[in-house]
Amino acid sequence: MTSPTSSPGSPPRDRVTEHLVREAALTLFAQRGYHGTALRDIAAEVGIRTPSLYNHIESKQDLLRGIVLTTTEQVWSDFQAAVAGVNDVRERLRRAVVTYALRHAVHRREALIVNRDVESLEEPARSQVMALRRQHERAVREIIVEGAGAGVFGVSDPFLASFAILEMCVSVARWFDPAGPLSPEQVAAEHGVFALRLVGAPALPGTNRP
């Protein structure tokens, strides 16, 4: 018999884990926003009573902090891995953009939450997240500044260019459809091409695309 506190398809109470609670929060925060989601909604999603959530989490704020901070740290880690050891400034920018766009296509829930609900984070987590975001933004801009200084990129305002490129990638989380005609990898690859065109870069060696 299904427990009256269980939602359809929810796991048995004794199988509820911190991971399942986080997954439920990810989905609900992405759909409704942090303030539009109550703890009772998360509890219902995993089929337990609200007080039982505290066996797995400290608070709703704790869930948001974990999602946003972990995601932001992963974005920075992904960027570092993508550009490490790449000398060609065009390829470095392309890899940085492909990696960022791919994350927004594959991890859409996290991206939506980070970009919409970061203001709901309490301190000191909010300052940590904002510092990491600025670090990533600055690193992308520095690639463009380097390319422009070397005469490889034909862009007059690296700040504006970096802002446009990052916002282009962020928007992927809002419109990308996993059931659509393009895979996440195809979408990400195209964004790499778009970014190089935006900064006026010549074609990369071995390709006929900018």
C-alpha positions in Angstrom: 0.0 0.0 0.0 1.2 3.5 -0.8 1.9 5.7 2.1 -0.5 8.7 2.3 2.5 11.0 2.5 4.1 9.5 -0.6 3.8 11.2 -4.0 3.3 9.0 -7.0 6.6 7.4 -8.0 8.4 8.6 -4.8 10.8 6.2 -3.1 9.8 4.3 0.0 10.5 6.3 3.2 13.4 4.1 4.2 15.1 4.7 0.9 15.1 8.5 1.1 18.6 9.9 1.1 20.3 13.3 1.1 20.9 12.9 -2.6 17.2 12.3 -3.4 16.2 15.3 -1.3 18.8 17.5 -3.1 17.4 16.2 -6.5 13.9 17.1 -5.5 15.0 20.6 -4.4 16.9 21.1 -7.6 13.8 20.3 -9.7 11.4 22.4 -7.5 13.8 25.4 -7.1 14.3 25.4 -10.9 10.6 25.2 -11.6 9.3 27.5 -8.9 12.2 29.5 -7.6 13.7 29.3 -4.1 11.0 31.5 -2.5 8.3 29.7 -4.4 9.3 26.3 -2.9 8.3 25.3 0.6 10.0 22.5 2.6 6.7 20.7 2.6 6.9 20.7 -1.2 10.3 19.0 -1.1 9.1 16.5 1.5 6.0 15.6 -0.6 8.3 15.1 -3.7 10.3 12.4 -1.9 7.3 11.0 0.0 8.0 11.9 3.6 6.7 14.3 6.2 8.2 17.7 6.5 9.9 17.1 9.9 11.6 14.1 8.5 13.6 16.3 6.0 15.7 17.4 8.9 17.2 13.9 9.0 18.8 14.8 5.7 19.3 18.6 5.7 19.8 21.5 8.0 17.4 23.9 6.3 16.1 25.1 2.9 18.9 27.6 2.9 21.4 24.8 3.4 20.0 23.1 0.3 20.3 26.4 -1.7 23.8 27.0 -0.4 25.0 23.5 -1.4 23.5 23.8 -4.9 24.8 27.3 -5.7 28.2 27.0 -4.2 29.0 23.6 -5.6 27.8 24.6 -9.0 29.9 27.8 -9.0 33.0 25.9 -7.9 32.5 23.4 -10.7 32.1 26.1 -13.3 35.5 27.5 -12.2 37.1 24.1 -12.1 35.7 23.3 -15.6 37.2 26.5 -17.0 40.6 25.8 -15.5 40.7 22.3 -17.0 39.5 23.5 -20.4 42.2 26.2 -20.9 45.1 24.5 -19.1 48.2 24.3 -21.3 46.4 25.8 -24.4 48.7 28.5 -25.9 46.6 29.5 -28.9 44.4 32.3 -27.6 41.6 31.5 -30.1 41.5 27.9 -29.0 41.6 28.9 -25.4 38.5 31.1 -25.8 36.7 28.5 -27.8 37.3 25.8 -25.2 36.3 28.2 -22.4 33.0 29.0 -24.2 32.2 25.4 -25.2 32.7 24.2 -21.7 30.5 27.0 -20.2 27.7 26.5 -22.8 27.8 22.8 -22.3 27.3 23.1 -18.6 24.3 25.3 -19.1 22.8 22.7 -21.5 23.5 19.7 -19.4 23.0 21.1 -15.9 20.0 23.3 -16.7 18.4 23.1 -13.2 21.5 24.2 -11.4 22.2 27.0 -13.9 18.7 28.4 -13.6 18.9 28.4 -9.8 22.4 30.0 -9.7 21.5 32.8 -12.0 18.1 33.5 -10.5 18.3 32.8 -6.8 21.9 33.8 -5.8 20.4 36.9 -4.2 18.6 34.6 -1.8 21.8 33.2 -0.4 22.8 34.3 3.1 26.3 35.4 4.0 29.1 34.4 3.8 28.0 32.0 1.1 26.7 34.8 -1.2 30.0 36.6 -1.1 31.9 33.4 -1.8 29.7 32.7 -4.8 30.0 36.2 -6.2 33.8 36.2 -5.8 34.0 33.0 -7.8 31.7 34.3 -10.5 33.8 37.5 -10.8 36.9 35.3 -11.0 35.5 33.4 -13.9 34.2 36.5 -15.7 37.6 38.2 -15.3 39.5 35.1 -16.6 37.3 35.0 -19.8 37.8 38.7 -20.3 41.6 38.4 -19.9 41.6 35.9 -22.7 39.9 38.4 -24.9 42.2 41.2 -23.8 45.2 39.1 -24.6 43.9 38.2 -28.0 43.0 41.8 -28.8 46.4 43.0 -27.6 48.1 40.5 -29.9 46.1 41.6 -32.8 44.4 38.2 -33.1 40.9 39.5 -32.0 39.4 42.5 -33.7 37.3 43.7 -30.8 37.5 47.2 -29.3 35.8 46.6 -26.0 36.9 43.3 -24.3 34.6 43.9 -21.4 31.5 44.2 -23.5 32.5 41.2 -25.6 33.1 39.0 -22.6 29.7 40.1 -21.1 28.0 39.2 -24.4 29.7 35.9 -24.7 28.9 34.8 -21.1 25.3 35.9 -21.3 24.9 34.0 -24.5 26.0 30.8 -22.7 23.9 31.5 -19.6 20.8 31.8 -21.8 21.2 28.2 -23.0 19.7 26.9 -19.7 16.5 28.9 -20.4 15.8 27.7 -24.0 17.7 24.4 -24.5 15.4 21.4 -25.1 17.0 18.0 -24.6 14.4 16.6 -26.9 15.2 19.1 -29.6 17.2 18.5 -32.8 20.6 19.5 -31.4 22.5 17.7 -28.7 24.1 19.6 -25.8 27.5 19.0 -27.4 26.4 20.5 -30.8 24.9 23.5 -29.1 28.1 24.0 -27.1 30.3 23.7 -30.2 28.2 26.3 -32.1 28.6 28.7 -29.2 32.3 28.3 -29.5 32.1 29.3 -33.1 29.8 32.2 -32.2 32.2 33.5 -29.6 35.1 33.6 -32.1 33.0 35.4 -34.6 32.0 37.9 -32.0 35.6 38.8 -31.2 36.6 38.9 -34.9 39.0 36.0 -34.7 40.4 34.4 -37.9 39.8 30.8 -38.7 41.5 28.2 -36.5 44.1 26.0 -38.2 42.6 23.0 -39.8 39.0 24.4 -39.9 37.1 26.5 -42.3 35.1 28.1 -39.5 36.1 31.1 -37.5 
